């Protein structure tokens, strides 16, 4: 499963949940965590201290890495560290690809440094651009994180991207002996009051049923237990309600990858889910 984990760190207090969660996963999988600090080259960091030229960000990075490493060491988790310079987004994405990590774990809230930009900039761009699964862990919630996951919520609309993510979710569930709750939502905001809308509603119901059934069929070969859910309403709200109703420990969902950092990064459903989910969200991007 997730044996090789990449964890970008910045020293923010709020990111400790992601650090501990990554450590728990590595501990269970007998895996390792690569701690990565990116000294943002867009920030002026070189200064002079006692006649020596010092890169303050790199120095800070070494301190942040050391603190995070002490946590993993206390958990008995194998780890490695790296401090590099560059643009945070492209550096994280390229690093994950170059060294073939199984998953990138990132917090979605923080207090300073890199994490100030995580929601609006860094994390959303990494989610969209990274070919590796990205697990976002929202910090500061009242929901306790638990691992191994026992219940995984998998939203699907039957699209290629959603199907690709569902396959990944089933592999994770098989490794963890977890139950998959597959959810498809008939979006009522797209329906009107005329005859054409009634036909569209029927087609939407049929498509939703087909989407969850396809995931259930794919689960059979993996011997994964699947519970099927078809709901009506707002997809985003239905996903959050589904987390509560199923007591899901995590969400696995698809995104459509687009190369180009300046593009609009995520569809509204995925974006809202990542920003607000009380449980970790694993975003899986289908390669172009």
C-alpha positions, 0 to 999 in steps of 0.5 A, spaced: 500 500 500 503 506 502 510 504 503 513 510 501 510 516 503 513 523 501 511 528 507 512 536 505 513 540 512 514 547 514 514 547 521 507 549 522 503 547 529 497 545 525 500 540 521 502 535 526 496 531 525 498 530 518 505 528 521 502 523 526 498 520 521 503 519 516 507 516 521 501 511 523 501 509 516 508 508 515 508 504 521 502 499 519 505 498 512 512 497 515 514 503 510 518 509 511 517 517 510 521 522 506 521 529 510 521 534 505 522 542 506 522 546 500 526 553 501 522 557 497 526 561 492 521 566 491 523 569 498 529 573 500 532 568 505 540 570 504 543 574 510 549 575 514 550 573 521 557 574 524 560 575 517 558 569 514 553 568 509 547 564 511 541 562 507 535 563 513 530 559 510 535 553 509 537 554 516 530 554 518 528 548 514 534 544 517 531 545 524 523 544 522 526 537 519 529 535 525 523 537 529 519 532 525 524 527 525 524 526 532 516 525 532 517 519 527 523 517 531 519 516 537 514 512 533 519 507 531 518 509 523 524 509 518 525 516 515 529 520 511 530 528 510 531 533 505 532 540 504 531 543 497 530 550 494 525 551 489 518 553 487 514 549 493 509 546 488 513 544 482 518 542 487 514 537 491 510 534 484 517 533 481 520 530 487 514 525 488 515 523 481 522 522 480 523 518 486 516 514 485 513 515 492 506 511 493 503 517 496 504 525 498 501 527 505 499 534 506 496 538 511 490 543 509 491 548 514 497 551 518 499 557 521 506 560 518 511 558 512 509 554 506 502 552 510 499 559 509 498 558 502 496 551 502 489 551 501 489 557 496 495 555 492 500 549 494 496 543 496 490 545 491 496 545 485 499 539 488 493 535 488 491 537 481 498 536 478 501 530 481 501 524 478 501 520 485 495 520 490 495 526 494 492 525 501 490 531 504 489 532 512 485 537 514 488 540 521 484 542 527 478 538 526 474 535 532 474 528 528 480 523 531 484 520 525 484 513 525 488 508 521 488 502 519 481 505 515 475 500 516 471 504 512 472 508 506 467 513 502 468 513 494 464 518 490 463 516 483 459 519 477 461 514 473 467 518 469 473 515 467 477 519 472 472 517 478 473 510 475 480 510 476 480 513 483 475 507 485 480 502 482 485 505 487 480 505 493 479 498 492 486 496 492 487 500 498 481 497 501 483 490 500 490 491 503 486 494 509 480 489 509 476 495 509 469 496 507 468 501 501 462 505 501 461 507 494 456 513 493 453 516 487 449 523 487 444 525 482 445 532 482 438 536 483 441 543 482 441 540 474 434 539 474 428 543 472 420 542 472 419 541 465 418 534 461 425 534 459 428 535 466 423 529 468 427 525 463 434 527 465 432 525 472 431 518 470 437 518 466 441 521 472 438 515 476 440 510 471 447 513 471 448 513 478 446 506 479 450 504 474 456 507 477 456 504 483 454 497 480 460 498 476 465 499 482 461 493 486 463 489 480 470 491 480 470 489 488 468 482 487 475 480 484 478 483 490 474 480 495 472 487 498 465 488 501 462 494 498 455 498 500 452 502 495 449 508 496 445 513 491 443 519 493 439 526 490 441 533 492 448 537 492 454 532 491 458 536 495 453 536 501 452 528 500 459 526 500 460 530 507 453 527 509 456 520 507 462 521 511 457 522 518 452 517 516 457 511 514 463 513 519 468 513 514 475 514 516 477 516 509 475 519 502 478 517 496 476 521 490 478 522 483 481 529 479 482 530 472 490 532 471 492 538 467 499 540 466 499 548 468 500 551 474 496 557 473 489 553 471 483 553 475 485 547 479 480 543 482 472 542 480 468 545 485 466 538 488 473 536 489 475 543 492 470 543 497 471 536 499 478 537 500 477 544 504 472 541 509 472 534 510 473 532 517 477 525 515 483 525 510 481 525 502 486 521 498 485 525 491 487 520 485 489 524 478 488 520 472 494 521 467 493 524 461 
